[in-house]
Amino acid sequence: MNLGRPKAVDYTDQAEGVTGIDKRPVDGPVRVAAPGPKGVGASGLTGDAVCELRHHGGNDQAVYAFAREDLDDWERVLGRPLAGGVFGENLTTAGIDVSGAKIGERWRVGPEVVLEVTSGRIPCLTFQGHMGEKGWVRRFTQKGVSGAYLRVIEPGEIRAGDPIEIVHRPDHEVTVAFQFRAVTLERALLPRVLAAGDALHPAARDTARAYVEKYGGSEA
């Protein structure tokens, strides 16, 4: 489990020039709850900084998860160690196929908290600046392993090392990776993303509906 603190950097267009992307592992219990609507609410984790509320935070992006196994793969690609939280994730998971999770899938984290998968994470220039890797946005996008944003269904406390149990998996094809490909490199897939229904992040749903209105396709 990882929390960020505001940090002044030269690679963000946030108004005050600060970002909370550099998240670090923490011990002890952390309260998790819905933070409020986009543009007002920040992180779902108490003590975690979200500085750019135009694009981050809010109820549908309350928690960001990335798999340790995928970080390990990036370590091999980049040739350097990657600590938990380096991608700005709150939860560095183990044994969970995060990008293979379905939109609307629900996870119980520890004894209390239930989270619901809403969408993949779209990389930004702040992420690229934080990583210090040339062409990072393109490379991250092409790899197609985005990690997942989640909303809070049942609040409570979590701790580092808490087990994650999949308690609901919807009966549709729309995984996080599928949705990410649809909104980035394979936009012809966008009509099929709508099969995820109301669980889909509202902004992602609006993008898919706009595509259908312009180009046609099924609003399954």
Secondary structure by P-SEA (a helix, b strand, c coil): cbbbcbbbbccccccccccccbbbbbccccccccccccccccccccccccccccccccccccbbbbbaaaaaaaaaaaccccccccccccccccccccccccccccccccccbbbbbcbbbbbcaaaaaaacccaaaaaaaaaccccbbbbbcbbbbbcccbbbbbcccccccccaaaaaaaaccccccccccccccccccaaaaaaaaaaaaacccccc
